[in-house]
């Protein structure tokens, strides 16, 4: 079974560092981003809102142009492990932001989605009340670093409010649906975001391309000759 290779990690409190992930991929390579949710925040009561947020995140990323693996969803929520998987294919395109032949995948496409998600949080009446309770204010939203700060403040407020007696469960996920806002707020700060590469996906793709170019009989002949040469050398 093909196993992924961990190529980078990103601190939850520094989501802007995602911009450096592109350097690990070439066009056509299959990658994955794993986001780990905090079990103290992503409770059973929040499951519906988080599930909706995952669907919204997928919609936003597809709209931005991120390409999913063939025949698979771009964003998948594994509730039991509290993990959100984003599986994408890196590709090249001409973009005003990145210049000719810029690699367009997670780093480039997640940035505007995160900013929109932070805007959803800033418009949430529940989030504002949580921050007011602990005396915090949202920063001015200008870039991904500011978006990361918004998520961090909301996360901290939610964690503190839930410790207050008689306040108990705060249903936030259902309200923070938009660009995956609930997911960004409920990330586990004790686990780094993982960026993985799936080399086996390229191997299969390359094999299919080779067969399509020269024909299956020729490829099988090449394989047979190679096996024969190995056996002769061992003798």
Buried (B, 14 or more C-beta within 10 A) or exposed (E): EEEBEEBBBBEBBBBBBBBEBBEBBEEBBBBBBBBBBBEEBBBEBBBEBBBBBBBBBBBBBBEBEBBBBEEEBBBBBEBEEBBBBBBBBBBBEEBEEBEEEBBBBBBBBBBBBBBBBBBBBBEBEBBBEBBEEBEBEBBEBEEBEBBBBBBBBBBBBBBBBBEEEEEEEBEBBBBBBBBBBBBBBBBBBEBBBBBBBBEBBBEEBEEEEBBEEEEEEEBEEEEEEEEEEEEEEEE
